[in-house]
Amino acid sequence: MIKRILIGLALLMLGGCAARPTMSPQQVAAIKTISIVSAIGDDMMTMDIPLFGMGASTTNGPITDLGLDPYLIGQIGDRLKDRFQIIPVSYQSEEFRSGRMKAPIGETIHQRTTLPPAGPAAVDAYIVATTANVEIRSAGRHVRGAFMTRFTTVGGYEYDAGVIYTMTVIDGHDFKTLAHIDVLDYDAVAASYWADDINKLTPEQRKNLKDELQSQLSSTVRPALKRLPFVE
């Protein structure tokens, strides 16, 4: 498979995503406790792109069973637990779906998350993963969050599966944004992954996509945390 990871850089193949602000070493040094929120894995999008990109069609469907959010939370926590105290936090993922938040992300964190009763009254920072967009230039359309594409070529079809998200760091005291970066990973996959509708995926296809997307999340976490920069 062809591995492609782009973090906080211009996305040349699928579209454009500018680099975002990151934190200073002094800001990172002031952080002792962290809570993690992820809302990238409730839904998946497919896009079927004809030759020359005219008339692309899309579908959406639920993929909560793939476990992307708990997996990403676990991956982030595992990489930070030796340096920071990780505090679990309760929330409803639909409150953090990009485009559906009724308030800025910091305000949503303040209003829509609950720390454990036996835990601290506040944490120093929240790491929040939410879905982001990139444009597929040949189709003039956007993919968001977890996605799978089928490109029609002169010789047949090409298939990709991937995930794009924004990792945002929110100050746990004043709920202002400290940093945010865009993350994209996508791979070429076999034709057997594809279904014309997410709801028509077979159990085997869902298992294959789960393994593929979780692997991509794993490969993006350390580079993203390094850029923020939580790790060296």
C-alpha positions as CSV (number, residue, x, y, z in Angstrom):
1,M,0.0,0.0,0.0
2,I,1.1,3.6,-0.6
3,K,1.3,5.4,2.7
4,R,0.6,9.2,2.7
5,I,0.6,11.3,5.9
6,L,0.3,15.0,5.9
7,I,0.2,17.0,9.1
8,G,-0.2,20.8,9.3
9,L,1.0,21.1,5.7
10,A,-0.5,21.9,2.3
11,L,-2.4,18.9,1.1
12,L,-1.4,18.6,-2.5
13,M,-3.2,15.6,-3.8
14,L,-6.6,16.0,-2.2
15,G,-6.8,19.7,-1.5
16,G,-5.5,22.5,0.6
17,C,-4.9,22.6,4.4
18,A,-2.7,25.3,5.9
19,A,-0.4,24.9,8.8
20,R,-1.9,26.1,12.1
21,P,-0.5,27.7,15.3
22,T,1.4,25.5,17.7
23,M,2.4,26.0,21.3
24,S,5.7,27.3,22.7
25,P,7.8,25.1,25.0
26,Q,6.8,27.4,27.9
27,Q,3.1,26.8,27.3
28,V,3.7,23.0,27.1
29,A,5.8,23.1,30.3
30,A,2.9,24.7,32.2
31,I,0.6,21.8,31.4
32,K,0.4,19.0,34.0
33,T,-3.0,17.4,33.4
34,I,-4.8,16.6,30.2
35,S,-8.2,15.4,29.1
36,I,-8.9,14.0,25.6
37,V,-12.0,14.3,23.5
38,S,-12.5,12.6,20.1
39,A,-15.5,12.9,17.7
40,I,-14.2,11.7,14.4
41,G,-15.6,8.2,14.1
42,D,-19.4,8.3,14.2
43,D,-19.8,8.6,10.4
44,M,-18.0,7.6,7.2
45,M,-18.3,9.1,3.7
46,T,-17.8,7.5,0.3
47,M,-17.2,9.3,-2.9
48,D,-17.5,7.7,-6.3
49,I,-15.6,9.9,-8.8
50,P,-16.1,9.3,-12.5
51,L,-13.4,10.0,-15.1
52,F,-12.6,13.7,-15.2
53,G,-14.5,14.2,-11.9
54,M,-17.8,15.1,-13.4
55,G,-20.9,14.0,-11.5
56,A,-19.3,12.5,-8.4
57,S,-21.7,10.8,-6.0
58,T,-21.4,10.5,-2.2
59,T,-22.9,8.4,0.6
60,N,-22.7,8.6,4.4
61,G,-23.3,6.0,7.0
62,P,-22.6,5.1,10.6
63,I,-19.3,3.5,11.6
64,T,-19.4,3.8,15.4
65,D,-18.7,0.0,15.6
66,L,-15.3,0.6,14.1
67,G,-14.2,2.2,17.4
68,L,-12.1,5.0,16.0
69,D,-12.8,7.5,18.8
70,P,-11.8,5.2,21.8
71,Y,-8.9,4.0,19.7
72,L,-7.6,7.5,19.1
73,I,-8.1,8.5,22.7
74,G,-6.1,5.5,23.8
75,Q,-3.3,6.2,21.3
76,I,-3.0,9.8,22.5
77,G,-3.1,8.8,26.1
78,D,-0.5,6.1,25.7
79,R,2.0,8.6,24.2
80,L,1.4,11.2,26.9
81,K,0.9,9.3,30.1
82,D,4.6,9.3,31.1
83,R,4.8,13.0,30.9
84,F,1.3,14.2,31.8
85,Q,-1.6,13.0,34.1
86,I,-4.4,11.9,31.8
87,I,-7.9,12.7,33.3
88,P,-10.9,10.9,31.8
89,V,-13.7,13.1,30.7
90,S,-17.4,12.4,29.9
91,Y,-19.1,13.9,26.8
92,Q,-21.5,13.1,23.9
93,S,-19.5,12.9,20.7
94,E,-22.4,14.4,18.6
95,E,-21.9,17.6,20.6
96,F,-18.4,17.9,18.9
97,R,-19.3,17.0,15.3
98,S,-17.7,19.6,13.0
99,G,-20.3,21.9,11.5
100,R,-22.8,21.0,14.3
101,M,-21.3,22.6,17.3
102,K,-23.6,25.4,18.4
103,A,-20.7,27.3,20.1
104,P,-16.9,27.7,19.7
105,I,-15.0,24.6,20.5
106,G,-13.6,26.0,23.8
107,E,-17.1,27.0,25.0
108,T,-18.4,23.5,24.0
109,I,-15.7,21.9,26.0
110,H,-16.6,24.1,29.0
111,Q,-20.3,23.4,28.7
112,R,-20.5,19.9,27.4
113,T,-17.8,17.9,29.2
114,T,-17.8,16.5,32.7
115,L,-14.7,15.6,34.7
116,P,-14.9,12.7,37.2
117,P,-16.3,13.6,40.6
118,A,-13.2,12.3,42.4
119,G,-10.9,14.1,39.9
120,P,-9.6,17.7,39.8
121,A,-11.9,20.6,39.5
122,A,-10.1,21.6,36.3
123,V,-7.5,20.2,33.9
124,D,-4.8,22.3,32.4
125,A,-5.5,21.4,28.8
126,Y,-7.9,19.4,26.6
127,I,-6.9,17.7,23.4
128,V,-9.9,17.6,21.0
129,A,-10.0,15.7,17.8
130,T,-12.8,16.7,15.4
131,T,-13.4,16.0,11.7
132,A,-12.0,18.3,9.1
133,N,-12.5,18.9,5.3
134,V,-10.3,18.5,2.3
135,E,-11.3,19.2,-1.3
136,I,-10.8,16.5,-3.9
137,R,-9.9,18.9,-6.8
138,S,-10.7,16.5,-9.6
139,A,-14.3,16.2,-8.2
140,G,-14.8,19.7,-6.9
141,R,-16.2,18.2,-3.7
142,H,-15.0,17.7,-0.1
143,V,-14.4,14.7,2.0
144,R,-14.7,14.9,5.8
145,G,-13.5,12.7,8.6
146,A,-13.3,9.0,7.7
147,F,-13.7,8.5,4.0
148,M,-13.3,6.1,1.1
149,T,-13.0,7.1,-2.5
150,R,-13.2,5.3,-5.9
151,F,-11.6,7.1,-8.8
152,T,-12.4,6.0,-12.3
153,T,-9.3,5.9,-14.5
154,V,-8.7,5.1,-18.1
155,G,-7.5,1.6,-17.0
156,G,-10.2,0.9,-14.4
157,Y,-10.6,2.1,-10.7
158,E,-8.3,3.3,-7.9
159,Y,-9.5,3.1,-4.3
160,D,-8.3,5.1,-1.2
161,A,-9.4,5.0,2.4
162,G,-8.4,7.6,4.9
163,V,-9.2,9.9,7.8
164,I,-8.8,13.7,8.1
165,Y,-9.2,15.5,11.4
166,T,-8.2,18.6,13.4
167,M,-6.4,18.2,16.7
168,T,-7.1,21.3,18.9
169,V,-5.6,22.1,22.2
170,I,-7.9,24.0,24.5
171,D,-6.8,25.8,27.7
172,G,-8.6,24.1,30.6
173,H,-8.9,27.3,32.7
174,D,-10.0,30.0,30.2
175,F,-11.1,27.6,27.4
176,K,-9.2,29.5,24.8
177,T,-7.5,27.7,21.8
178,L,-3.8,27.2,22.4
179,A,-3.0,25.3,19.1
180,H,-4.6,23.4,16.3
181,I,-3.3,21.4,13.4
182,D,-4.9,19.4,10.5
183,V,-4.0,15.8,10.1
184,L,-4.6,13.6,7.0
185,D,-3.7,10.0,6.4
186,Y,-4.9,7.9,3.5
187,D,-3.8,4.7,1.7
188,A,-4.5,2.9,-1.5
189,V,-6.8,0.0,-0.7
190,A,-8.1,-3.1,-2.6
191,A,-11.3,-3.0,-4.6
192,S,-12.8,-5.5,-2.0
193,Y,-13.0,-2.7,0.5
194,W,-15.5,-0.7,-1.6
195,A,-19.3,-0.7,-1.2
196,D,-21.7,1.7,-3.0
197,D,-23.3,2.6,0.3
198,I,-21.7,2.5,3.8
199,N,-24.8,0.7,5.0
200,K,-24.1,-2.1,2.6
201,L,-20.6,-2.9,3.9
202,T,-20.3,-6.6,4.8
203,P,-18.9,-7.6,8.2
204,E,-15.6,-8.5,6.5
205,Q,-15.4,-5.1,4.8
206,R,-16.1,-3.3,8.1
207,K,-13.4,-5.4,9.8
208,N,-10.9,-4.5,7.0
209,L,-11.8,-0.8,7.3
210,K,-11.5,-0.9,11.0
211,D,-8.0,-2.3,10.8
212,E,-7.0,0.1,8.1
213,L,-8.3,3.3,9.7
214,Q,-7.1,2.4,13.2
215,S,-3.6,1.8,11.7
216,Q,-3.7,5.2,10.0
217,L,-4.7,6.9,13.3
218,S,-1.8,5.2,15.0
219,S,0.6,6.4,12.4
220,T,-0.6,10.0,12.7
221,V,-0.6,10.5,16.5
222,R,3.0,10.8,17.3
223,P,3.8,13.2,14.4
224,A,0.8,15.3,15.4
225,L,1.8,15.4,19.0
226,K,5.3,16.2,18.0
227,R,4.2,19.2,16.0
228,L,2.0,20.7,18.7
229,P,4.6,19.9,20.4
230,F,3.7,17.6,23.3
231,V,6.5,15.1,22.5
232,E,10.0,15.5,21.1
